[in-house]
Amino acid sequence: MPRGNYFKDGYKGVERLKEAFDEVDGIMVAADMQGIGVLRALKESGKKVPKEVKVISLTGHAIGGMLETAMTSMELPGREMGQRAADMILEDIEAADDEKPSVQHMVFGTKLIERETT
């Protein structure tokens, strides 16, 4: 499956939101790159961030803090999550058919980094 253009996806997402809703006061994106597209579309439409629309990203890349309007983000422990997922896959592969690991529920900590978009 080809990867999308995250900047363009964020930009187009704002256009779709404007078509579907009269007013939007907050937008949550999966990644900072989508957020950059959202910020561009909001700026071009004359919307003030964060006064009229707040924007938050679910990934805390360093780029979000370097933007002209620094983006608020929810930092997820991606490395820890990836390592645990890889460990679980290896456990499953290495286990005998009659000794497969049981389903696990995991909770990872997050950290809200408040910046200028909220």
C-alpha angles and dihedrals in degrees: 000000000000118000117245129235098259094198091053092043091056092046093049090045090063090051090053092047091052090052094049101041135038094217133016119188100176140027127193118197131190096230139020090243090062088046091057089057090047092051091050093050092047092049092050091049091052096248116146118228120241098358095065103012128022121208128201131177125211092216123063104214116166089242091072091064092048097058123109086251102033111229123234111233142186106225114217122193094246096168092050092046092049093047092050092048091051091049091051092050091050091048089053094047093047096045121096114252092254094046103051114155117259123248112279131207113210132186121199125195121247134198127212112220106196115206136155100300095071 
